[in-house]
Amino acid sequence: MKNKWLLISSVSTGLGIIAGAVYLFFAEHSLLLSDNQWVLSAFWSAFMLWTFVLMFMVALFFNVLAFFELDEQHKLLGLARPIKAFLSSADKQQQFMQEAERFLVRQGKLTHSNRVSPDYKCLSGESEKLVYIQQKNQSVDISQIRALFQQMLAADFNSGVVVSYAGFSNQAWIFAHEANIELIDAKSLKKQQKRQREQQFAMV
């Protein structure tokens, strides 16, 4: 969408330049040569002048639209950042959980399954993934990753996902990498969201 705004702005700028050039061309020649044949009528002089002003305003408007054009979840991000600085830790965690769940839902349907413990969810997309979301504000350790891996083996899942606002221990990162388990914390979620936005803009 942003590319369309820039295209309209470029066309408006071009039309404005043409209108301004025509107005100045005839005005300049009429003054220098004192030739009435080069003088525009009052109607056309006003038309060219107002066309120039109007195209300038249109170009400015669509430039502003292109500047502020962002995806639906991140409109006016520059204004949202100062607000986030005043949010409490609980608010930040809740916001992270909501964004992480939206990120997972874009990949498929997130539901509970009778095949696994109620603490886990099933993400049905291109491939089934077992999902564990850490609700507490504490890092996930290797024992929780092992528990997820055991559930994966018992329910025949090839991959898994663990979401934690507080992050993961070093041992958890190592074990998860070997067990084909994706770990999502605040830092990695931002990278994933940035990658998704770049792909969406590339499609536009």
PyMOL commands that set and color helices and strands:
alter all, ss='L'
color gray80, all
select helices_A, chain A and resi 2-33+36-38+42-68+72-74+77-84+89-105+142-155+170-178+186-203
alter helices_A, ss='H'
color red, helices_A
select strands_A, chain A and resi 109-111+120-124+129-133+159-163+181-184
alter strands_A, ss='S'
color yellow, strands_A
deselect
rebuild
show_as cartoon
